[in-house]
């Protein structure tokens, strides 16, 4: 279960929160992430400016991190 983090954008919200490539996101804002496809929907329904707890699996144990959700820049939405 979870969503594997393939890469992290430098200075983006995930990077600032301490999320690393190869982490597996298990929960986002208390909601379970059962598959990679769940994560964009959950993040997209979160209000920009919110600070949420993210549970990740890293090196054999879970870790709790806090992410400040940011709005996607208009040029990134087009892609």
PyMOL Python script that loads the backbone (N, CA, C, O; Angstrom):
from pymol import cmd

cmd.read_pdbstr("""\
ATOM      1  N   UNK A   1       0.834  -1.192   0.000  1.00  0.00           N
ATOM      2  CA  UNK A   1       0.000   0.000   0.000  1.00  0.00           C
ATOM      3  C   UNK A   1       0.867   1.239   0.000  1.00  0.00           C
ATOM      4  O   UNK A   1       2.013   1.210   0.450  1.00  0.00           O
ATOM      5  N   UNK A   2       0.314   2.333  -0.509  1.00  0.00           N
ATOM      6  CA  UNK A   2       1.009   3.604  -0.491  1.00  0.00           C
ATOM      7  C   UNK A   2       1.398   4.070  -1.876  1.00  0.00           C
ATOM      8  O   UNK A   2       1.156   3.392  -2.875  1.00  0.00           O
ATOM      9  N   UNK A   3       2.007   5.248  -1.914  1.00  0.00           N
ATOM     10  CA  UNK A   3       2.459   5.862  -3.158  1.00  0.00           C
ATOM     11  C   UNK A   3       3.963   6.074  -3.068  1.00  0.00           C
ATOM     12  O   UNK A   3       4.447   6.793  -2.194  1.00  0.00           O
ATOM     13  N   UNK A   4       4.692   5.449  -3.970  1.00  0.00           N
ATOM     14  CA  UNK A   4       6.146   5.577  -4.002  1.00  0.00           C
ATOM     15  C   UNK A   4       6.528   6.938  -4.561  1.00  0.00           C
ATOM     16  O   UNK A   4       6.019   7.347  -5.605  1.00  0.00           O
ATOM     17  N   UNK A   5       7.414   7.636  -3.879  1.00  0.00           N
ATOM     18  CA  UNK A   5       7.911   8.929  -4.341  1.00  0.00           C
ATOM     19  C   UNK A   5       9.097   8.666  -5.264  1.00  0.00           C
ATOM     20  O   UNK A   5      10.145   8.199  -4.818  1.00  0.00           O
ATOM     21  N   UNK A   6       8.926   8.968  -6.555  1.00  0.00           N
ATOM     22  CA  UNK A   6       9.990   8.738  -7.529  1.00  0.00           C
ATOM     23  C   UNK A   6      11.032   9.845  -7.471  1.00  0.00           C
ATOM     24  O   UNK A   6      12.230   9.578  -7.574  1.00  0.00           O
ATOM     25  N   UNK A   7      10.586  11.083  -7.307  1.00  0.00           N
ATOM     26  CA  UNK A   7      11.506  12.218  -7.220  1.00  0.00           C
ATOM     27  C   UNK A   7      10.818  13.345  -6.461  1.00  0.00           C
ATOM     28  O   UNK A   7       9.598  13.353  -6.300  1.00  0.00           O
ATOM     29  N   UNK A   8      11.619  14.286  -6.002  1.00  0.00           N
ATOM     30  CA  UNK A   8      11.108  15.418  -5.233  1.00  0.00           C
ATOM     31  C   UNK A   8      11.638  16.695  -5.878  1.00  0.00           C
ATOM     32  O   UNK A   8      12.839  16.834  -6.110  1.00  0.00           O
ATOM     33  N   UNK A   9      10.724  17.627  -6.163  1.00  0.00           N
ATOM     34  CA  UNK A   9      11.111  18.892  -6.782  1.00  0.00           C
ATOM     35  C   UNK A   9      11.863  19.747  -5.770  1.00  0.00           C
ATOM     36  O   UNK A   9      11.366  19.996  -4.672  1.00  0.00           O
ATOM     37  N   UNK A  10      13.062  20.196  -6.139  1.00  0.00           N
ATOM     38  CA  UNK A  10      13.884  21.016  -5.251  1.00  0.00           C
ATOM     39  C   UNK A  10      13.121  22.273  -4.848  1.00  0.00           C
ATOM     40  O   UNK A  10      12.550  22.970  -5.688  1.00  0.00           O
ATOM     41  N   UNK A  11      13.123  22.546  -3.549  1.00  0.00           N
ATOM     42  CA  UNK A  11      12.466  23.694  -2.933  1.00  0.00           C
ATOM     43  C   UNK A  11      10.934  23.656  -3.043  1.00  0.00           C
ATOM     44  O   UNK A  11      10.274  24.654  -2.752  1.00  0.00           O
ATOM     45  N   UNK A  12      10.372  22.535  -3.454  1.00  0.00           N
ATOM     46  CA  UNK A  12       8.925  22.387  -3.482  1.00  0.00           C
ATOM     47  C   UNK A  12       8.411  22.014  -2.100  1.00  0.00           C
ATOM     48  O   UNK A  12       9.205  21.807  -1.183  1.00  0.00           O
ATOM     49  N   UNK A  13       7.096  21.926  -1.937  1.00  0.00           N
ATOM     50  CA  UNK A  13       6.522  21.596  -0.628  1.00  0.00           C
ATOM     51  C   UNK A  13       7.032  20.280  -0.049  1.00  0.00           C
ATOM     52  O   UNK A  13       7.314  20.198   1.146  1.00  0.00           O
ATOM     53  N   UNK A  14       7.151  19.256  -0.883  1.00  0.00           N
ATOM     54  CA  UNK A  14       7.626  17.953  -0.379  1.00  0.00           C
ATOM     55  C   UNK A  14       9.070  18.047   0.091  1.00  0.00           C
ATOM     56  O   UNK A  14       9.423  17.503   1.138  1.00  0.00           O
ATOM     57  N   UNK A  15       9.904  18.735  -0.677  1.00  0.00           N
ATOM     58  CA  UNK A  15      11.312  18.909  -0.311  1.00  0.00           C
ATOM     59  C   UNK A  15      11.426  19.666   1.017  1.00  0.00           C
ATOM     60  O   UNK A  15      12.194  19.277   1.897  1.00  0.00           O
ATOM     61  N   UNK A  16      10.668  20.733   1.148  1.00  0.00           N
ATOM     62  CA  UNK A  16      10.697  21.536   2.378  1.00  0.00           C
ATOM     63  C   UNK A  16      10.230  20.725   3.591  1.00  0.00           C
ATOM     64  O   UNK A  16      10.668  20.973   4.714  1.00  0.00           O
ATOM     65  N   UNK A  17       9.345  19.761   3.357  1.00  0.00           N
ATOM     66  CA  UNK A  17       8.820  18.930   4.459  1.00  0.00           C
ATOM     67  C   UNK A  17       9.759  17.787   4.818  1.00  0.00           C
ATOM     68  O   UNK A  17       9.593  17.152   5.859  1.00  0.00           O
ATOM     69  N   UNK A  18      10.750  17.517   3.960  1.00  0.00           N
ATOM     70  CA  UNK A  18      11.680  16.431   4.246  1.00  0.00           C
ATOM     71  C   UNK A  18      11.330  15.123   3.572  1.00  0.00           C
ATOM     72  O   UNK A  18      11.927  14.093   3.886  1.00  0.00           O
ATOM     73  N   UNK A  19      10.371  15.136   2.647  1.00  0.00           N
ATOM     74  CA  UNK A  19      10.054  13.926   1.888  1.00  0.00           C
ATOM     75  C   UNK A  19      11.199  13.663   0.928  1.00  0.00           C
ATOM     76  O   UNK A  19      11.740  14.587   0.322  1.00  0.00           O
ATOM     77  N   UNK A  20      11.567  12.384   0.793  1.00  0.00           N
ATOM     78  CA  UNK A  20      12.696  11.991  -0.042  1.00  0.00           C
ATOM     79  C   UNK A  20      12.254  11.001  -1.109  1.00  0.00           C
ATOM     80  O   UNK A  20      11.269  10.283  -0.939  1.00  0.00           O
ATOM     81  N   UNK A  21      13.000  10.974  -2.215  1.00  0.00           N
ATOM     82  CA  UNK A  21      12.761   9.955  -3.234  1.00  0.00           C
ATOM     83  C   UNK A  21      12.901   8.590  -2.576  1.00  0.00           C
ATOM     84  O   UNK A  21      13.768   8.392  -1.725  1.00  0.00           O
ATOM     85  N   UNK A  22      12.063   7.668  -2.961  1.00  0.00           N
ATOM     86  CA  UNK A  22      11.970   6.296  -2.449  1.00  0.00           C
ATOM     87  C   UNK A  22      11.165   6.194  -1.161  1.00  0.00           C
ATOM     88  O   UNK A  22      10.972   5.088  -0.657  1.00  0.00           O
ATOM     89  N   UNK A  23      10.685   7.318  -0.605  1.00  0.00           N
ATOM     90  CA  UNK A  23       9.722   7.234   0.488  1.00  0.00           C
ATOM     91  C   UNK A  23       8.429   6.660  -0.077  1.00  0.00           C
ATOM     92  O   UNK A  23       8.152   6.805  -1.268  1.00  0.00           O
ATOM     93  N   UNK A  24       7.644   6.016   0.763  1.00  0.00           N
ATOM     94  CA  UNK A  24       6.312   5.561   0.384  1.00  0.00           C
ATOM     95  C   UNK A  24       5.326   6.331   1.256  1.00  0.00           C
ATOM     96  O   UNK A  24       5.363   6.226   2.482  1.00  0.00           O
ATOM     97  N   UNK A  25       4.457   7.094   0.632  1.00  0.00           N
ATOM     98  CA  UNK A  25       3.459   7.865   1.377  1.00  0.00           C
ATOM     99  C   UNK A  25       2.306   6.938   1.730  1.00  0.00           C
ATOM    100  O   UNK A  25       1.636   6.393   0.853  1.00  0.00           O
ATOM    101  N   UNK A  26       2.085   6.768   3.037  1.00  0.00           N
ATOM    102  CA  UNK A  26       1.040   5.880   3.545  1.00  0.00           C
ATOM    103  C   UNK A  26      -0.242   6.623   3.873  1.00  0.00           C
ATOM    104  O   UNK A  26      -1.337   6.107   3.654  1.00  0.00           O
ATOM    105  N   UNK A  27      -0.107   7.850   4.404  1.00  0.00           N
ATOM    106  CA  UNK A  27      -1.265   8.675   4.760  1.00  0.00           C
ATOM    107  C   UNK A  27      -0.960  10.123   4.411  1.00  0.00           C
ATOM    108  O   UNK A  27       0.175  10.584   4.531  1.00  0.00           O
ATOM    109  N   UNK A  28      -1.999  10.833   3.974  1.00  0.00           N
ATOM    110  CA  UNK A  28      -1.899  12.265   3.697  1.00  0.00           C
ATOM    111  C   UNK A  28      -3.083  12.929   4.363  1.00  0.00           C
ATOM    112  O   UNK A  28      -4.229  12.652   4.009  1.00  0.00           O
ATOM    113  N   UNK A  29      -2.827  13.795   5.317  1.00  0.00           N
ATOM    114  CA  UNK A  29      -3.880  14.493   6.064  1.00  0.00           C
ATOM    115  C   UNK A  29      -4.838  13.498   6.716  1.00  0.00           C
ATOM    116  O   UNK A  29      -6.048  13.718   6.747  1.00  0.00           O
ATOM    117  N   UNK A  30      -4.284  12.403   7.236  1.00  0.00           N
ATOM    118  CA  UNK A  30      -5.072  11.402   7.935  1.00  0.00           C
ATOM    119  C   UNK A  30      -5.797  10.426   7.033  1.00  0.00           C
ATOM    120  O   UNK A  30      -6.408   9.471   7.515  1.00  0.00           O
ATOM    121  N   UNK A  31      -5.738  10.654   5.718  1.00  0.00           N
ATOM    122  CA  UNK A  31      -6.423   9.777   4.771  1.00  0.00           C
ATOM    123  C   UNK A  31      -5.442   8.723   4.264  1.00  0.00           C
ATOM    124  O   UNK A  31      -4.330   9.066   3.865  1.00  0.00           O
ATOM    125  N   UNK A  32      -5.828   7.454   4.271  1.00  0.00           N
ATOM    126  CA  UNK A  32      -4.929   6.402   3.785  1.00  0.00           C
ATOM    127  C   UNK A  32      -4.700   6.520   2.283  1.00  0.00           C
ATOM    128  O   UNK A  32      -5.622   6.806   1.519  1.00  0.00           O
ATOM    129  N   UNK A  33      -3.462   6.297   1.878  1.00  0.00           N
ATOM    130  CA  UNK A  33      -3.099   6.268   0.461  1.00  0.00           C
ATOM    131  C   UNK A  33      -2.863   4.800   0.125  1.00  0.00           C
ATOM    132  O   UNK A  33      -1.813   4.245   0.451  1.00  0.00           O
ATOM    133  N   UNK A  34      -3.836   4.174  -0.523  1.00  0.00           N
ATOM    134  CA  UNK A  34      -3.755   2.752  -0.824  1.00  0.00           C
ATOM    135  C   UNK A  34      -2.966   2.465  -2.096  1.00  0.00           C
ATOM    136  O   UNK A  34      -2.357   1.404  -2.227  1.00  0.00           O
ATOM    137  N   UNK A  35      -2.977   3.413  -3.034  1.00  0.00           N
ATOM    138  CA  UNK A  35      -2.278   3.242  -4.302  1.00  0.00           C
ATOM    139  C   UNK A  35      -1.796   4.609  -4.788  1.00  0.00           C
ATOM    140  O   UNK A  35      -2.289   5.647  -4.346  1.00  0.00           O
ATOM    141  N   UNK A  36      -0.836   4.595  -5.694  1.00  0.00           N
ATOM    142  CA  UNK A  36      -0.280   5.856  -6.201  1.00  0.00           C
ATOM    143  C   UNK A  36      -1.350   6.756  -6.801  1.00  0.00           C
ATOM    144  O   UNK A  36      -1.258   7.979  -6.694  1.00  0.00           O
ATOM    145  N   UNK A  37      -2.357   6.174  -7.428  1.00  0.00           N
ATOM    146  CA  UNK A  37      -3.420   6.962  -8.037  1.00  0.00           C
ATOM    147  C   UNK A  37      -4.287   7.707  -7.042  1.00  0.00           C
ATOM    148  O   UNK A  37      -4.977   8.655  -7.415  1.00  0.00           O
ATOM    149  N   UNK A  38      -4.265   7.297  -5.780  1.00  0.00           N
ATOM    150  CA  UNK A  38      -5.065   7.981  -4.747  1.00  0.00           C
ATOM    151  C   UNK A  38      -4.473   9.335  -4.368  1.00  0.00           C
ATOM    152  O   UNK A  38      -5.212  10.264  -4.038  1.00  0.00           O
ATOM    153  N   UNK A  39      -3.159   9.453  -4.413  1.00  0.00           N
ATOM    154  CA  UNK A  39      -2.498  10.639  -3.870  1.00  0.00           C
ATOM    155  C   UNK A  39      -2.876  11.939  -4.580  1.00  0.00           C
ATOM    156  O   UNK A  39      -3.194  12.911  -3.894  1.00  0.00           O
ATOM    157  N   UNK A  40      -2.859  12.014  -5.925  1.00  0.00           N
ATOM    158  CA  UNK A  40      -3.230  13.292  -6.557  1.00  0.00           C
ATOM    159  C   UNK A  40      -4.632  13.760  -6.191  1.00  0.00           C
ATOM    160  O   UNK A  40      -4.858  14.957  -6.014  1.00  0.00           O
ATOM    161  N   UNK A  41      -5.570  12.833  -6.078  1.00  0.00           N
ATOM    162  CA  UNK A  41      -6.944  13.195  -5.710  1.00  0.00           C
ATOM    163  C   UNK A  41      -6.999  13.760  -4.296  1.00  0.00           C
ATOM    164  O   UNK A  41      -7.669  14.762  -4.043  1.00  0.00           O
ATOM    165  N   UNK A  42      -6.292  13.112  -3.383  1.00  0.00           N
ATOM    166  CA  UNK A  42      -6.301  13.562  -1.987  1.00  0.00           C
ATOM    167  C   UNK A  42      -5.625  14.925  -1.863  1.00  0.00           C
ATOM    168  O   UNK A  42      -6.147  15.823  -1.203  1.00  0.00           O
ATOM    169  N   UNK A  43      -4.477  15.075  -2.490  1.00  0.00           N
ATOM    170  CA  UNK A  43      -3.758  16.357  -2.427  1.00  0.00           C
ATOM    171  C   UNK A  43      -4.589  17.454  -3.095  1.00  0.00           C
ATOM    172  O   UNK A  43      -4.678  18.570  -2.583  1.00  0.00           O
ATOM    173  N   UNK A  44      -5.195  17.131  -4.238  1.00  0.00           N
ATOM    174  CA  UNK A  44      -5.997  18.113  -4.969  1.00  0.00           C
ATOM    175  C   UNK A  44      -7.209  18.603  -4.203  1.00  0.00           C
ATOM    176  O   UNK A  44      -7.694  19.705  -4.460  1.00  0.00           O
ATOM    177  N   UNK A  45      -7.707  17.817  -3.275  1.00  0.00           N
ATOM    178  CA  UNK A  45      -8.872  18.226  -2.492  1.00  0.00           C
ATOM    179  C   UNK A  45      -8.473  18.961  -1.208  1.00  0.00           C
ATOM    180  O   UNK A  45      -9.326  19.295  -0.386  1.00  0.00           O
ATOM    181  N   UNK A  46      -7.175  19.207  -1.044  1.00  0.00           N
ATOM    182  CA  UNK A  46      -6.672  19.905   0.138  1.00  0.00           C
ATOM    183  C   UNK A  46      -6.496  21.384  -0.173  1.00  0.00           C
ATOM    184  O   UNK A  46      -5.914  21.738  -1.198  1.00  0.00           O
ATOM    185  N   UNK A  47      -6.987  22.239   0.693  1.00  0.00           N
ATOM    186  CA  UNK A  47      -6.936  23.678   0.488  1.00  0.00           C
ATOM    187  C   UNK A  47      -5.491  24.183   0.497  1.00  0.00           C
ATOM    188  O   UNK A  47      -4.741  23.885   1.426  1.00  0.00           O
ATOM    189  N   UNK A  48      -5.091  24.951  -0.538  1.00  0.00           N
ATOM    190  CA  UNK A  48      -3.747  25.543  -0.530  1.00  0.00           C
ATOM    191  C   UNK A  48      -3.549  26.398   0.720  1.00  0.00           C
ATOM    192  O   UNK A  48      -4.460  27.101   1.158  1.00  0.00           O
ATOM    193  N   UNK A  49      -2.366  26.328   1.275  1.00  0.00           N
ATOM    194  CA  UNK A  49      -2.053  27.050   2.507  1.00  0.00           C
ATOM    195  C   UNK A  49      -2.212  26.194   3.750  1.00  0.00           C
ATOM    196  O   UNK A  49      -1.771  26.573   4.835  1.00  0.00           O
ATOM    197  N   UNK A  50      -2.849  25.029   3.591  1.00  0.00           N
ATOM    198  CA  UNK A  50      -3.026  24.117   4.719  1.00  0.00           C
ATOM    199  C   UNK A  50      -1.711  23.448   5.070  1.00  0.00           C
ATOM    200  O   UNK A  50      -0.866  23.217   4.205  1.00  0.00           O
ATOM    201  N   UNK A  51      -1.550  23.140   6.342  1.00  0.00           N
ATOM    202  CA  UNK A  51      -0.423  22.324   6.794  1.00  0.00           C
ATOM    203  C   UNK A  51      -1.009  20.987   7.218  1.00  0.00           C
ATOM    204  O   UNK A  51      -1.880  20.926   8.086  1.00  0.00           O
ATOM    205  N   UNK A  52      -0.520  19.909   6.594  1.00  0.00           N
ATOM    206  CA  UNK A  52      -1.075  18.590   6.852  1.00  0.00           C
ATOM    207  C   UNK A  52       0.022  17.611   7.257  1.00  0.00           C
ATOM    208  O   UNK A  52       1.195  17.780   6.924  1.00  0.00           O
ATOM    209  N   UNK A  53      -0.400  16.587   7.983  1.00  0.00           N
ATOM    210  CA  UNK A  53       0.521  15.525   8.383  1.00  0.00           C
ATOM    211  C   UNK A  53       0.591  14.486   7.274  1.00  0.00           C
ATOM    212  O   UNK A  53      -0.422  14.107   6.686  1.00  0.00           O
ATOM    213  N   UNK A  54       1.800  14.041   7.005  1.00  0.00           N
ATOM    214  CA  UNK A  54       2.033  13.000   6.010  1.00  0.00           C
ATOM    215  C   UNK A  54       2.813  11.889   6.696  1.00  0.00           C
ATOM    216  O   UNK A  54       3.838  12.136   7.332  1.00  0.00           O
ATOM    217  N   UNK A  55       2.321  10.673   6.563  1.00  0.00           N
ATOM    218  CA  UNK A  55       3.029   9.521   7.119  1.00  0.00           C
ATOM    219  C   UNK A  55       3.745   8.819   5.972  1.00  0.00           C
ATOM    220  O   UNK A  55       3.127   8.442   4.977  1.00  0.00           O
ATOM    221  N   UNK A  56       5.064   8.649   6.126  1.00  0.00           N
ATOM    222  CA  UNK A  56       5.845   7.967   5.103  1.00  0.00           C
ATOM    223  C   UNK A  56       6.535   6.747   5.692  1.00  0.00           C
ATOM    224  O   UNK A  56       6.803   6.675   6.891  1.00  0.00           O
ATOM    225  N   UNK A  57       6.813   5.793   4.818  1.00  0.00           N
ATOM    226  CA  UNK A  57       7.592   4.613   5.160  1.00  0.00           C
ATOM    227  C   UNK A  57       8.977   4.846   4.587  1.00  0.00           C
ATOM    228  O   UNK A  57       9.134   5.049   3.383  1.00  0.00           O
ATOM    229  N   UNK A  58       9.990   4.817   5.460  1.00  0.00           N
ATOM    230  CA  UNK A  58      11.361   5.052   5.028  1.00  0.00           C
ATOM    231  C   UNK A  58      12.295   4.148   5.824  1.00  0.00           C
ATOM    232  O   UNK A  58      12.257   4.130   7.054  1.00  0.00           O
ATOM    233  N   UNK A  59      13.124   3.405   5.119  1.00  0.00           N
ATOM    234  CA  UNK A  59      14.144   2.560   5.752  1.00  0.00           C
ATOM    235  C   UNK A  59      13.580   1.654   6.848  1.00  0.00           C
ATOM    236  O   UNK A  59      14.193   1.507   7.905  1.00  0.00           O
ATOM    237  N   UNK A  60      12.432   1.055   6.604  1.00  0.00           N
ATOM    238  CA  UNK A  60      11.887   0.071   7.526  1.00  0.00           C
ATOM    239  C   UNK A  60      11.049   0.596   8.664  1.00  0.00           C
ATOM    240  O   UNK A  60      10.665  -0.172   9.547  1.00  0.00           O
ATOM    241  N   UNK A  61      10.748   1.907   8.672  1.00  0.00           N
ATOM    242  CA  UNK A  61       9.889   2.438   9.737  1.00  0.00           C
ATOM    243  C   UNK A  61       9.079   3.620   9.208  1.00  0.00           C
ATOM    244  O   UNK A  61       9.389   4.188   8.160  1.00  0.00           O
ATOM    245  N   UNK A  62       8.030   3.979   9.960  1.00  0.00           N
ATOM    246  CA  UNK A  62       7.203   5.113   9.566  1.00  0.00           C
ATOM    247  C   UNK A  62       7.760   6.395  10.163  1.00  0.00           C
ATOM    248  O   UNK A  62       8.425   6.395  11.199  1.00  0.00           O
ATOM    249  N   UNK A  63       7.464   7.479   9.475  1.00  0.00           N
ATOM    250  CA  UNK A  63       7.915   8.805   9.915  1.00  0.00           C
ATOM    251  C   UNK A  63       6.781   9.776   9.634  1.00  0.00           C
ATOM    252  O   UNK A  63       6.144   9.706   8.582  1.00  0.00           O
ATOM    253  N   UNK A  64       6.526  10.681  10.569  1.00  0.00           N
ATOM    254  CA  UNK A  64       5.486  11.700  10.406  1.00  0.00           C
ATOM    255  C   UNK A  64       6.143  13.020  10.008  1.00  0.00           C
ATOM    256  O   UNK A  64       7.081  13.479  10.661  1.00  0.00           O
ATOM    257  N   UNK A  65       5.645  13.621   8.937  1.00  0.00           N
ATOM    258  CA  UNK A  65       6.166  14.890   8.445  1.00  0.00           C
ATOM    259  C   UNK A  65       5.012  15.871   8.278  1.00  0.00           C
ATOM    260  O   UNK A  65       3.860  15.460   8.135  1.00  0.00           O
ATOM    261  N   UNK A  66       5.315  17.154   8.296  1.00  0.00           N
ATOM    262  CA  UNK A  66       4.299  18.173   8.068  1.00  0.00           C
ATOM    263  C   UNK A  66       4.591  18.871   6.748  1.00  0.00           C
ATOM    264  O   UNK A  66       5.693  19.373   6.526  1.00  0.00           O
ATOM    265  N   UNK A  67       3.580  18.896   5.868  1.00  0.00           N
ATOM    266  CA  UNK A  67       3.715  19.511   4.552  1.00  0.00           C
ATOM    267  C   UNK A  67       2.799  20.727   4.480  1.00  0.00           C
ATOM    268  O   UNK A  67       1.629  20.659   4.858  1.00  0.00           O
ATOM    269  N   UNK A  68       3.342  21.838   3.990  1.00  0.00           N
ATOM    270  CA  UNK A  68       2.537  23.023   3.711  1.00  0.00           C
ATOM    271  C   UNK A  68       2.086  22.923   2.254  1.00  0.00           C
ATOM    272  O   UNK A  68       2.904  23.015   1.338  1.00  0.00           O
ATOM    273  N   UNK A  69       0.793  22.736   2.046  1.00  0.00           N
ATOM    274  CA  UNK A  69       0.249  22.558   0.702  1.00  0.00           C
ATOM    275  C   UNK A  69       0.260  23.905  -0.014  1.00  0.00           C
ATOM    276  O   UNK A  69      -0.209  24.911   0.517  1.00  0.00           O
ATOM    277  N   UNK A  70       0.805  23.903  -1.226  1.00  0.00           N
ATOM    278  CA  UNK A  70       0.875  25.117  -2.032  1.00  0.00           C
ATOM    279  C   UNK A  70       0.011  24.961  -3.270  1.00  0.00           C
ATOM    280  O   UNK A  70      -0.269  23.844  -3.706  1.00  0.00           O
ATOM    281  N   UNK A  71      -0.409  26.080  -3.831  1.00  0.00           N
ATOM    282  CA  UNK A  71      -1.190  26.059  -5.067  1.00  0.00           C
ATOM    283  C   UNK A  71      -0.250  25.765  -6.230  1.00  0.00           C
ATOM    284  O   UNK A  71       0.896  26.214  -6.240  1.00  0.00           O
ATOM    285  N   UNK A  72      -0.739  25.011  -7.206  1.00  0.00           N
ATOM    286  CA  UNK A  72       0.054  24.693  -8.393  1.00  0.00           C
ATOM    287  C   UNK A  72       0.132  25.931  -9.266  1.00  0.00           C
ATOM    288  O   UNK A  72      -0.884  26.579  -9.518  1.00  0.00           O
ATOM    289  N   UNK A  73       1.332  26.265  -9.730  1.00  0.00           N
ATOM    290  CA  UNK A  73       1.521  27.405 -10.612  1.00  0.00           C
ATOM    291  C   UNK A  73       0.780  27.156 -11.931  1.00  0.00           C
ATOM    292  O   UNK A  73       0.733  26.017 -12.394  1.00  0.00           O
ATOM    293  N   UNK A  74       0.194  28.207 -12.551  1.00  0.00           N
ATOM    294  CA  UNK A  74      -0.584  28.018 -13.786  1.00  0.00           C
ATOM    295  C   UNK A  74       0.174  27.295 -14.888  1.00  0.00           C
ATOM    296  O   UNK A  74      -0.424  26.490 -15.601  1.00  0.00           O
ATOM    297  N   UNK A  75       1.465  27.550 -15.056  1.00  0.00           N
ATOM    298  CA  UNK A  75       2.212  26.877 -16.129  1.00  0.00           C
ATOM    299  C   UNK A  75       2.373  25.380 -15.858  1.00  0.00           C
ATOM    300  O   UNK A  75       2.561  24.603 -16.795  1.00  0.00           O
ATOM    301  N   UNK A  76       2.301  24.967 -14.595  1.00  0.00           N
ATOM    302  CA  UNK A  76       2.400  23.548 -14.263  1.00  0.00           C
ATOM    303  C   UNK A  76       1.081  22.834 -14.509  1.00  0.00           C
ATOM    304  O   UNK A  76       1.079  21.629 -14.758  1.00  0.00           O
ATOM    305  N   UNK A  77      -0.023  23.532 -14.447  1.00  0.00           N
ATOM    306  CA  UNK A  77      -1.331  22.927 -14.676  1.00  0.00           C
ATOM    307  C   UNK A  77      -1.490  22.495 -16.134  1.00  0.00           C
ATOM    308  O   UNK A  77      -2.133  21.484 -16.415  1.00  0.00           O
ATOM    309  N   UNK A  78      -0.916  23.248 -17.047  1.00  0.00           N
ATOM    310  CA  UNK A  78      -1.048  22.949 -18.466  1.00  0.00           C
ATOM    311  C   UNK A  78      -0.425  21.598 -18.785  1.00  0.00           C
ATOM    312  O   UNK A  78      -0.979  20.829 -19.570  1.00  0.00           O
ATOM    313  N   UNK A  79       0.718  21.305 -18.187  1.00  0.00           N
ATOM    314  CA  UNK A  79       1.391  20.041 -18.435  1.00  0.00           C
ATOM    315  C   UNK A  79       0.521  18.914 -17.954  1.00  0.00           C
ATOM    316  O   UNK A  79       0.902  17.749 -18.069  1.00  0.00           O
TER     317      UNK A  79
END
""", "prot")
cmd.dss("prot")
cmd.show_as("cartoon", "prot")
cmd.util.cbc("prot")
cmd.orient("prot")
